[in-house]
Amino acid sequence: MDNKELFSIMPVWANFILIVMIVFVGLECGVRLGIRRVHQGEPENEGIVSALVGGAVALLAFLLAFTFSMASEQFQARRMLVVEEANAIGTAYQRADFLPEPLKADTKDLLRQYVDARLNCAFTQGSPSLLAQAIEQSRQLQKRLWTQASAAAQQNIDSELRSLFAASLNEIAEVQRKRELSFVQTHIPGPI
């Protein structure tokens, strides 16, 4: 097991406590070393200490700025995907009006259920099991929506209207996959 796995397995609070303990041990060692040097009568060189502290603070500021920049970009990308998904669902809902009446009501009801499932995905990100369940529910609803599109294709509907409706359902599925990938793959790298 390497260090990356150790820190990803440990909860955040345990990582925090471990890092604080390491910092305090380092500080304590530095204080004791400094006290020993003062008792031995060795002169303290203030310039070196100031340069080290300045360099450490500059490095910390750079890392913080870099990390916040990455987090901001990822937040904006996820936000845009949410808007894109909402637009795709809205388009599909409007295009469902072109379907004949039994399919129209069923499709609109399925789209409402799909929105509820996607909202559950957004609000259950803290629990992996609930998130997986909500994603599976939305995938099942997508299959049922595609069945509705297939049923519409069997009926005597204008082929352009059928293709527009099918394209909107396809866009919903595509955006969902993009959101799932962005959730899984876009994290701030461990070394940072």
Residue, then its C-alpha position, 0 to 999 in steps of 0.5 A: m500500500d503506497n501513501k496515496e492509498l493510505f490518505s484516500i482510505m483514511p477519513v478527512w478528519a483522520n488526515f487532518i489530525l495526522i497532519v496536525m500531529i506531524v506539524f506539531v512534532g516538527l515544531e517541537c523538535g525545532v523549538r528544542l533544537g533552538i533552545r539547545r543552540v541558545h544554551q550552547g552559546e551559538p549565535e542565531n542567524e535571523g536572516i536565514v530564518s526570515a528567508l525560510v519563513g518567507g519562502a514557506v509562506a510564498l509556497l503555501a500561498f501558491l498552493l492555495a491559489f492553485t488549489f482554489s483555481m482548480a476547485s473553481e474550474q471544476f465547480q463551474a464545469r459541473r454547474m454548466l453540466v447541470v444547466e445542460e441537463a436541465n435544458a435537455i430534460g426541458t426540451a424532451y418534456q416540450r417535444a413530448d407534446f408532439l406524441p399521441e395522447p397515451l404516450k404523451a401523458d406517460t412520457k411526461d410522467l416518466l420525465r417528472q420521475y426522472v427529474d426526481a431521480r436526478l435530484n436524488c442523485a444531487f442530494t445523496q452525494g454524501s452516501p455512496s450507496l444512496l447515490a448508486q441507487a439514485i443513478e440506477q433509478s435514473r438509468q432505469l427511467q431512461k430505459r423506460l423513456w427509450t421504450q416510449a420513444s420506440a413505441a412512438a416510432q411504431q405509430n403513425i407520427d411524422s418521422e421528423l417529430r419522432s427523430l426530434f424526440a429521440a434526439s432529446l432523449n439521447e441528449i439527456a442520456e449523454v449529459q447524464r454520462k458526462r455528469e457521472l464522469s465529471f463527478v468520478q474523475t474531476h478531483i483535486p489531485g492528491p499530491i496538491 
